[in-house]
């Protein structure tokens, strides 16, 4: 069970990545210490930190190739965090951990609203949905499909190795953005981002709880119904995208044909291709 976060920054890095990195070390160290004292099994637990975020984290494809055999044999899942702010809980990654992360989010209290972070995230989906009934019917949060994004390199874990991976964080109510700039320092973070570090604590609780439930489970809590449903939804979306694109191209070809026929001068004869003459 791998818990990770990159630690390099473009400039100062108070938000990106330190706000995520401190949550990893704080909860991971506490959880490991408590479980060791209580005699609870934590043999699946490990941590990782990585460099070169934008070129590929610790889990970049080259790194995963180096440790390919070890990862294939022992890795249960990879839980990542990155920059963290104030607001709503979000998750992205493979959908076989959807049920797990929703159960975890239901047990974490939002620091400002005194409800679970899962419930608050659901209320946000309802408020932002074009069809409120659709948002209300979707009780579980579906992890966003991060693809090969810079956050945690699904292309290194989930796709080539079949290892489940999630990225966790909070945000949406920050008072500004200093992304990859010299302003990303402690002064900016404590003034405009997570001013009292309450959501840093929430991230530590969320990631730590997910890690410990995976590390200490007798039966690893994978749940493939959500994975199958997501793949089915992607297939339908791709089929619709193909159909829409075919109709768009057909319509455009008709318009081009009409435009060409209308531009042609009816008195100007079209010459046939020049004949090839043989030299005598």
LOLO-768325 format. One record per residue (C-alpha): x, y, z. Coordinates in pm, whole numbers. Example, Ala and Ser with C-alpha at 12.3 -4.5 7.8 and 13.67 -1.06 7.14 Angstrom:
! LOLO-768325
+--------+--------+--------+
|     px |     py |     pz |
+--------+--------+--------+
|   1230 |   -450 |    780 |
|   1367 |   -106 |    714 |
+--------+--------+--------+
***
This chain:
! LOLO-768325
+--------+--------+--------+
|     px |     py |     pz |
+--------+--------+--------+
|      0 |      0 |      0 |
|    178 |    313 |   -126 |
|    107 |    667 |     -8 |
|    286 |    931 |   -210 |
|    335 |   1294 |   -303 |
|    603 |   1477 |   -498 |
|    823 |   1721 |   -305 |
|    983 |   1937 |   -573 |
|    841 |   2280 |   -657 |
|    874 |   2521 |   -946 |
|    960 |   2804 |   -705 |
|    867 |   2816 |   -333 |
|    603 |   2544 |   -328 |
|    403 |   2620 |    -13 |
|     82 |   2511 |   -186 |
|    227 |   2287 |   -455 |
|    344 |   2043 |   -322 |
|    417 |   2108 |     47 |
|     49 |   2138 |    149 |
|     -1 |   1782 |     25 |
|    332 |   1648 |    143 |
|    283 |   1746 |    510 |
|    -50 |   1563 |    512 |
|    127 |   1248 |    394 |
|    395 |   1253 |    664 |
|    169 |   1366 |    947 |
|   -102 |   1104 |    918 |
|    121 |    828 |    787 |
|    364 |    857 |   1077 |
|     81 |    881 |   1331 |
|   -109 |    587 |   1185 |
|    199 |    366 |   1166 |
|    296 |    454 |   1523 |
|    -51 |    391 |   1665 |
|   -101 |     62 |   1485 |
|    241 |    -64 |   1591 |
|    165 |     13 |   1955 |
|   -173 |   -157 |   1933 |
|    -31 |   -462 |   1760 |
|   -240 |   -409 |   1447 |
|   -100 |   -548 |   1123 |
|     40 |   -280 |    892 |
|    269 |   -489 |    677 |
|    114 |   -349 |    359 |
|    199 |      9 |    451 |
|    473 |    205 |    272 |
|    535 |    559 |    160 |
|    695 |    733 |   -133 |
|    794 |   1084 |   -228 |
|    905 |   1187 |   -569 |
|   1071 |   1457 |   -774 |
|   1018 |   1602 |  -1121 |
|    642 |   1636 |  -1102 |
|    584 |   1782 |  -1446 |
|    822 |   1539 |  -1609 |
|    679 |   1247 |  -1415 |
|    659 |   1175 |  -1040 |
|    827 |    900 |   -840 |
|    580 |    679 |  -1018 |
|    677 |    795 |  -1366 |
|    688 |    526 |  -1634 |
|   1066 |    485 |  -1612 |
|   1048 |    441 |  -1237 |
|    764 |    192 |  -1261 |
|    966 |     -6 |  -1516 |
|   1262 |    -17 |  -1279 |
|   1042 |   -155 |  -1000 |
|    806 |   -341 |  -1233 |
|    841 |   -687 |  -1082 |
|    817 |   -560 |   -724 |
|    511 |   -348 |   -801 |
|    336 |   -627 |   -988 |
|    395 |   -869 |   -704 |
|    333 |   -652 |   -397 |
|    154 |   -325 |   -479 |
|   -208 |   -302 |   -358 |
|   -287 |     59 |   -446 |
|   -129 |    403 |   -473 |
|   -289 |    696 |   -287 |
|   -156 |   1036 |   -395 |
|   -203 |   1393 |   -286 |
|    -70 |   1717 |   -428 |
|   -153 |   2079 |   -359 |
|   -438 |   2122 |   -113 |
|   -671 |   2412 |    -38 |
|   -997 |   2507 |    124 |
|  -1338 |   2380 |     15 |
|  -1477 |   2060 |   -132 |
|  -1335 |   1710 |   -131 |
|  -1238 |   1569 |   -470 |
|  -1090 |   1241 |   -586 |
|   -960 |   1116 |   -918 |
|   -834 |    783 |  -1041 |
|   -939 |    422 |  -1087 |
|  -1300 |    339 |  -1008 |
|  -1243 |      7 |   -831 |
|  -1169 |    220 |   -520 |
|  -1483 |    434 |   -560 |
|  -1677 |    259 |   -283 |
|  -1377 |    271 |    -48 |
|  -1313 |    643 |    -88 |
|  -1682 |    726 |    -53 |
|  -1698 |    529 |    270 |
|  -1390 |    714 |    395 |
|  -1529 |   1053 |    293 |
|  -1849 |    974 |    480 |
|  -1648 |    939 |    802 |
|  -1446 |   1262 |    770 |
|  -1606 |   1580 |    905 |
|  -1582 |   1901 |    705 |
|  -1394 |   2157 |    920 |
|  -1633 |   2444 |    842 |
|  -1977 |   2290 |    789 |
|  -1991 |   2016 |   1054 |
|  -2116 |   1762 |    803 |
|  -1922 |   1487 |    629 |
|  -1700 |   1590 |    339 |
|  -1890 |   1339 |    124 |
|  -2223 |   1506 |    199 |
|  -2083 |   1851 |    127 |
|  -1933 |   1734 |   -202 |
|  -2272 |   1587 |   -299 |
|  -2447 |   1916 |   -223 |
|  -2195 |   2087 |   -449 |
|  -2271 |   1841 |   -732 |
|  -2643 |   1912 |   -696 |
|  -2584 |   2288 |   -702 |
|  -2358 |   2269 |  -1009 |
|  -2555 |   2010 |  -1206 |
|  -2752 |   2128 |  -1509 |
|  -3013 |   1872 |  -1412 |
|  -3054 |   1882 |  -1033 |
|  -3232 |   1543 |  -1032 |
|  -2925 |   1382 |  -1189 |
|  -2702 |   1534 |   -924 |
|  -2937 |   1424 |   -647 |
|  -2956 |   1067 |   -776 |
|  -2577 |   1035 |   -785 |
|  -2520 |    950 |   -420 |
|  -2158 |    839 |   -456 |
|  -1876 |   1058 |   -577 |
|  -1724 |    920 |   -895 |
|  -1346 |    963 |   -910 |
|  -1257 |   1189 |  -1200 |
|  -1070 |   1024 |  -1485 |
|   -723 |   1178 |  -1459 |
|   -577 |    982 |  -1745 |
|   -207 |   1051 |  -1781 |
|   -229 |   1380 |  -1594 |
|     54 |   1530 |  -1400 |
|   -100 |   1461 |  -1059 |
|    -10 |   1100 |   -998 |
|     63 |    928 |  -1328 |
|   -210 |    673 |  -1376 |
|     -9 |    582 |  -1684 |
|    256 |    441 |  -1450 |
|     35 |    250 |  -1206 |
|   -315 |    176 |  -1330 |
|   -278 |    140 |  -1704 |
|     36 |    -67 |  -1763 |
|     48 |   -244 |  -1424 |
|   -320 |   -277 |  -1330 |
|   -248 |   -117 |   -991 |
|   -534 |     88 |   -846 |
|   -454 |    457 |   -790 |
|   -630 |    760 |   -643 |
|   -551 |   1129 |   -605 |
|   -714 |   1309 |   -310 |
|   -749 |   1675 |   -219 |
|   -965 |   1970 |   -120 |
|  -1031 |   2296 |   -301 |
|  -1275 |   2523 |   -477 |
|  -1297 |   2801 |   -219 |
|   -947 |   2943 |   -232 |
|   -919 |   3321 |   -247 |
|   -650 |   3324 |   -515 |
|   -414 |   3117 |   -724 |
|    -35 |   3128 |   -717 |
|     16 |   2815 |   -925 |
|    381 |   2767 |  -1030 |
|    471 |   3125 |   -938 |
|    705 |   3298 |   -696 |
|    402 |   3396 |   -484 |
|    347 |   3035 |   -376 |
|    501 |   3085 |    -30 |
|    385 |   3047 |    330 |
|    263 |   3407 |    352 |
|     35 |   3363 |     47 |
|    -87 |   3022 |    161 |
|   -184 |   3133 |    512 |
|   -356 |   3445 |    380 |
|   -544 |   3317 |     76 |
|   -553 |   2938 |     87 |
|   -605 |   2714 |    390 |
|   -554 |   2991 |    645 |
|   -579 |   2780 |    961 |
|   -460 |   2451 |    805 |
|   -793 |   2287 |    891 |
|   -824 |   2134 |    545 |
|   -466 |   2012 |    568 |
|   -581 |   1816 |    871 |
|   -884 |   1692 |    675 |
|   -657 |   1572 |    393 |
|   -433 |   1394 |    643 |
|   -738 |   1223 |    793 |
|   -880 |   1129 |    453 |
|   -560 |    991 |    303 |
|   -454 |    825 |    628 |
|   -789 |    654 |    676 |
|   -792 |    526 |    318 |
|   -438 |    394 |    353 |
|   -500 |    217 |    683 |
|   -824 |     56 |    563 |
|   -640 |    -80 |    261 |
|   -333 |   -183 |    457 |
|   -519 |   -361 |    738 |
|   -805 |   -524 |    547 |
|   -830 |   -903 |    552 |
|   -992 |   -875 |    209 |
|   -874 |   -579 |      1 |
|  -1187 |   -367 |    -62 |
|  -1182 |   -352 |   -440 |
|  -1529 |   -306 |   -591 |
|  -1557 |   -365 |   -965 |
|  -1922 |   -277 |  -1027 |
|  -1831 |     91 |  -1043 |
|  -1534 |     10 |  -1269 |
|  -1755 |   -184 |  -1511 |
|  -2021 |     87 |  -1504 |
|  -1762 |    353 |  -1580 |
|  -1614 |    159 |  -1871 |
|  -1965 |    105 |  -2009 |
|  -2034 |    477 |  -1981 |
|  -1708 |    559 |  -2160 |
|  -1799 |    320 |  -2444 |
|  -2137 |    492 |  -2490 |
|  -1972 |    834 |  -2482 |
|  -1718 |    727 |  -2744 |
|  -1990 |    582 |  -2968 |
|  -2187 |    906 |  -2939 |
|  -1875 |   1111 |  -3007 |
|  -1804 |    903 |  -3319 |
|  -2161 |    940 |  -3445 |
|  -2168 |   1316 |  -3380 |
|  -1832 |   1361 |  -3555 |
|  -1944 |   1156 |  -3857 |
|  -2261 |   1365 |  -3889 |
|  -2058 |   1685 |  -3853 |
|  -1814 |   1579 |  -4128 |
|  -2097 |   1470 |  -4359 |
|  -2272 |   1804 |  -4315 |
|  -1949 |   1995 |  -4371 |
|  -1875 |   1801 |  -4692 |
|  -2222 |   1888 |  -4825 |
|  -2168 |   2254 |  -4746 |
|  -1828 |   2250 |  -4919 |
|  -1980 |   2081 |  -5224 |
|  -2254 |   2343 |  -5245 |
|  -2003 |   2625 |  -5197 |
|  -1779 |   2494 |  -5475 |
|  -2069 |   2449 |  -5718 |
|  -2197 |   2800 |  -5651 |
|  -1854 |   2959 |  -5700 |
|  -1800 |   2795 |  -6038 |
|  -1844 |   3020 |  -6342 |
|  -2110 |   2851 |  -6566 |
|  -1958 |   3006 |  -6883 |
|  -1610 |   2885 |  -6806 |
|  -1553 |   2538 |  -6946 |
|  -1343 |   2300 |  -6745 |
|  -1044 |   2177 |  -6943 |
|   -958 |   1811 |  -6946 |
|   -612 |   1707 |  -6828 |
|   -336 |   1789 |  -7069 |
|   -248 |   1514 |  -7311 |
|     93 |   1355 |  -7297 |
|    275 |   1391 |  -7625 |
|    543 |   1153 |  -7731 |
|    865 |   1294 |  -7861 |
|    940 |   1207 |  -8219 |
+--------+--------+--------+
***
